[in-house]
Amino acid sequence: MKKTLFITVSVVLLLFFVGGVLYYKTEKTGQAELLAEQNRAGLVREHSPALGPTAAKVRIVEFLDPACGTCKNFYPFVKDMLNTNPDKMHVTLRYAPFHQNSDQVVALLYAADKQGKHWETLEALLAAQDDWVANHVAQPERVWRHIEGLGLNLDQLRADMSSPAIAGQIKQDMADAQTLNVSKTPEFFVNGKPLPSFGYEPLKELVDAALASQYP
């Protein structure tokens, strides 16, 4: 009798625990979606680098830190999804330089964008990330060797990096990240919705659902 009672109580407690976890996840996702809806204007800014048609059915916003190893690993996945659906996807990049000194690298990327070389510069830096990031700390002085062959005007790049305009862009990115509760990178929003959980599969599922939707 006691054994049966113990098993019954254990099962009930387990069900309560599972239910509580599911409720917490649902509540958290709902709050995140509401927050994204309330702050949709903060997902994209005029200065944000973007790829794909502006009227695309699926719009991905990614908050990225160029010194983040996980961002480096995710970049090919996002690029592949864009290349697979070139007419249906639009990707906007927001910078969230959480790593020490990473803001200087973001300034370089925005300066490269002024010369029409943002994406080439980003890919070169991600490919060489192991050389200029040590113990999660960016070493900006080491990035220059990796962008020498991109056709950039390096003198102009240095001048633009320290401009108030670019400092304002980075400040805006960080303010929007805080408003949207972005505390780590990469962080993704698909058609305004945050990922229910982190990972490539949740991102792919959200993108696939948006692609399959009958609504544009």
N, C-alpha and C positions, 0 to 999 in steps of 0.2 A: 504493500500500500504506500509506504513512504517512498519507495523507489519510483512508483508510478507518479506520485505527486511531484517528486523532484524532477522527473523527465518533463512533466506537464509545465511546471514553472519555468524550466529551462527553455522550453520551446516558446512559451509566451514571451519571455524576456528577449529571446533571439528575434522574434517577430517584431517586438517593439523597437529593438535596436535597428533592424533592417529598415523598418518603416521610418524611423527617425532619420537615418542616413539619406534615404530617398527624398524625404520631405525637405531636408536641409539642402540637398543638391538642387531640387526643384525650386525652392525658395531663392537660393543664391542665383540661379540662372534667370529667374523671373526678375529679380532686382537688377541684375546686370543688363537685361534687355530693356527694362524701363529706363535705366540710367542712360543707355545708349540712345534711346528714342528721345529723351529729354535733351540730350546734348549732341544730337546728330550733326549740328553745324560744326561742332568741334572735331568731328572725325576727319574732315578734309579742309585744308586751307589753300589759298591761292598759290603759295610757294611750294606746296607738296609735290615732289616728283611723282609722275604717274606714267603708266603704260596701258595701252589698249584703248578701244573706242569709248568715248565719253557716254554714249547711250547704251553701253553693254548691259546685258541682263543680270550679270553677276559682278558685283563691285566688292573687291577685297581691300580693306585698309589694314596695313601691317605697321605696328610700332616696332622699330628695329634699332639695335645698338650695334654699330660696326665692330665693336670689340667683343661682342657676345658670340661664343662658340656655337651655341644652339641656333642662333640666327644664321650663322654661316652654313650649318648643316641643313636648315630648312630652305635656304634660298633656292637650291636647285629644284626642290619639290614645287615651290610656288611658280618658278619660271617654267617648269614643265607643264603645269596646269594651264598657264597662260598660253604657252605655245600650242597646246592641244586644243584649246578653245579660243583662238585669236579674235574671233568676231563676237564672242559672247562674254568676255571677261575684261575687267578693268582693274588694275592694281594701283593703289596709291600708297606711297611710303611716307611714314611719319618717323621721325627720329626721337629716340628716348635714350640719351647717353647716360646710362646709370653707372657704367664703369668709370673708374678714376681716369681723368684726362681724355676720355672719349669725346667730350664736347669739342675738343680741338680738331679731332678727326672729322666730326660732323661738320664743323665750320669749313674744313677743306672740301668736303663733299658738296656742300652748298655753293662754295666758290667754283668748283668744277662745273656745277650745274649752270652757272652763269656763262660758261664757255661751251655749253651744249655737250658736256662730257661726263654727266653725272653717273650714268649706268656703267660706262666703261671703267670709271674710277672706282666705283663701289665694288665691282666684280674683281678688279685687280687687288684691292685691299682685302677683300674676303679671302681670296685665294692665298694671299701672303700673310694672313692673320697670325699664324704661329710665329712669324718673325718680329712682329711689332706689338704683340700682346704677351705679357709675362705675368703670371700669378694674378690674372684678371685685371691687370693695370695696363692701360694703353701707353705706348711710348711713341708719341707723335713724330719725334725726330727720325724714327726709323721707317716711316711710311714713304718718304720722298723717293727712295730708290725704286720703289715699285710702281711709280706713276710716270717715270721719265720718258717712256716710249709711247705715251698716249696722245702726244701732240698738244699738250697744255702749255699755256704761257705761264710759267712758274712764277715769274715776278708779279704778274697780275693776280695770280692765285693767292700769293702771300698777302698782297694788299687787300684783296676782297675778304680774306679770312678774318681780318680784324675790323671789318666794317660794322657800324652799328646796325645796318639792315640785317646782316646775317646773324648777329647776336640776338636781334629781335625775333628772327625766325626760330632759333633754337629755344628761346624763352617761351614762345608761343607753343611749340611742340611739347615742352615739358609741362606747361600749364594745362594743355588739353589732356595729356597723359594722366595728370593728377585728377582732373575733373572726371575722366572716364575710369578711374581706379585702375589704371595700368601701372603695375608695380614690378613687372618683369618683362623680359623680351625673349623671343618674339611674342607679341600679342596680336591676335587677329580679330577683325570684325568682318562678317560676310553679310552684305546688304543691311548693314547696321546692327546685326546680331553678333554678340560675342560667342566664342566657342564655349560649349557646355562643359568641356574639360580639355586640358591641354594635350596636344599630340597631333601627329600627322593624320591619323584616321578620323578623329573628330573634325578636323579641317576639311578633309576630303568629303566626308559625309555631308557637311553643311553646304559645301560647294555643289556637290552632286544634287542635293535636294533643291538648291536654288536653280540649277540648270534644268531640272525636270519640272519645275513649277510652270503652270500655264500662264502665270503673270509675268510681264516683262520686268 
